[in-house]
């Protein structure tokens, strides 16, 4: 479980993009008052990042995952983080990601990442015309969901 009790969120950042965040997730307790571990971020749903080019554009990029702890008096704190090469997650990834904090083990996060092609806005609701050249299609997007 996480070291600190309270609210946490997961922040995902791909190099060259602004970050996406889940909503704050509070601790859950059983009927005897004991905290349930691990904390689940699955209810927060999926997050989607639209790529700003082809996957080749991102060959040296990294996907940064951080668990953030909400603190009352001081600013929010990164509780743990992981850094994954985009070239690996672009192939599709489902599994546990080891998190670290100050070079020490910080827990693990179950993470799913799928690269999907999305039609441009003009094609939504129907199929793109079959005569459209491949290079005119919009770049793929990366969709991810996390659960802890």
C-alpha positions in Angstrom: 0.0 0.0 0.0 0.9 3.6 0.0 2.9 5.1 2.8 0.6 8.0 3.5 -3.1 7.8 4.2 -5.5 10.2 2.6 -6.2 11.4 -1.0 -4.1 10.4 -3.9 -4.2 10.8 -7.7 -2.3 9.4 -10.6 -0.7 11.8 -13.0 0.4 10.7 -16.5 2.7 12.8 -18.7 4.1 12.0 -22.1 7.2 14.0 -23.1 6.0 17.1 -25.1 2.4 17.0 -23.6 0.7 18.4 -20.6 -0.2 16.0 -17.9 -3.5 14.1 -17.4 -4.7 13.4 -13.9 -7.2 11.1 -12.3 -9.6 12.7 -9.8 -8.4 12.5 -6.1 -9.2 9.0 -4.7 -9.8 8.7 -0.9 -8.9 5.7 1.2 -11.5 3.0 1.6 -12.2 1.3 4.9 -13.8 -2.0 5.7 -16.7 -2.2 8.2 -14.3 -2.8 11.1 -12.5 0.5 10.3 -9.3 -1.0 8.7 -8.0 0.7 5.6 -8.3 -1.4 2.5 -5.2 -1.9 0.4 -4.4 -1.5 -2.4 -6.0 1.8 -3.3 -8.0 1.4 -6.5 -7.8 4.1 -9.2 -9.9 2.0 -11.6 -13.1 4.0 -10.8 -11.3 7.1 -12.2 -11.7 5.7 -15.7 -9.4 5.9 -18.7 -7.3 8.9 -19.8 -6.5 9.6 -23.4 -3.5 11.5 -24.9 -3.7 12.6 -28.5 -0.2 12.3 -30.1 1.2 15.3 -32.0 2.6 13.2 -34.8 3.4 9.7 -35.8 4.8 7.1 -33.3 8.2 7.7 -34.9 8.1 11.2 -33.6 8.0 9.7 -30.0 10.7 7.1 -30.5 12.9 8.7 -27.7 10.0 9.9 -25.6 9.1 8.7 -22.1 5.8 8.2 -20.3 6.0 9.5 -16.7 3.6 8.1 -14.1 3.4 9.7 -10.7 1.2 9.0 -7.6 0.5 12.3 -5.9 -0.4 12.6 -2.2 -2.7 15.5 -1.2 -1.3 17.3 1.9 -3.3 19.6 4.1 -0.7 22.3 5.1 2.0 22.1 2.4 1.7 21.6 -1.3 0.8 18.2 -2.8 3.7 15.7 -2.9 4.8 13.1 -5.4 4.6 9.9 -3.4 6.1 7.6 -6.0 6.8 7.6 -9.7 7.9 5.5 -12.7 9.3 6.3 -16.1 8.5 4.1 -19.1 10.0 4.4 -22.6 7.2 5.2 -25.1 8.6 2.7 -27.6 7.7 -0.1 -25.1 4.2 1.2 -24.1 3.3 2.0 -27.7 3.4 -1.8 -28.4 0.6 -2.2 -25.8 1.2 -2.7 -22.1 -0.8 -4.3 -19.4 0.8 -5.2 -16.1 2.3 -4.0 -12.8 4.7 -1.0 -12.9 7.2 -0.7 -10.1 7.1 2.8 -8.5 10.0 4.4 -6.7 10.5 7.3 -4.4 14.0 8.7 -3.7 15.6 5.7 -5.4 13.7 3.3 -3.1 10.8 0.9 -3.9 7.6 2.9 -3.6 4.9 0.3 -4.4 3.4 -0.8 -7.7 0.6 0.3 -10.0 -1.4 -1.8 -12.4 -1.3 0.0 -15.7 -2.8 -0.6 -19.1 -1.8 1.3 -22.2 -3.1 0.9 -25.7 -2.2 2.8 -28.8 -5.3 3.3 -31.0 -6.0 5.0 -34.3 -8.7 7.7 -34.0 -10.6 9.1 -36.9 -10.4 12.8 -37.3 -13.4 14.9 -36.2 -14.7 15.2 -39.8 -15.0 11.4 -40.0 -16.6 10.7 -36.6 -19.8 8.8 -36.9 -18.8 7.1 -40.1 -15.9 5.5 -41.8 -13.2 7.6 -43.4 -13.4 7.6 -47.2 -11.5 4.7 -48.7 -9.8 7.1 -51.1 -8.1 9.1 -48.3 -4.3 8.6 -48.4 -2.9 7.0 -45.2 -0.7 10.1 -44.4 -3.9 12.3 -44.2 -5.3 10.2 -41.3 -4.8 11.8 -37.9 -2.0 10.6 -35.6 -2.8 7.7 -33.2 -3.8 8.4 -29.6 -2.7 6.6 -26.5 -5.4 5.5 -24.1 -4.5 4.4 -20.6 -6.3 3.4 -17.4 -4.8 2.6 -14.1 -5.7 0.8 -10.9 -3.6 0.3 -7.8 
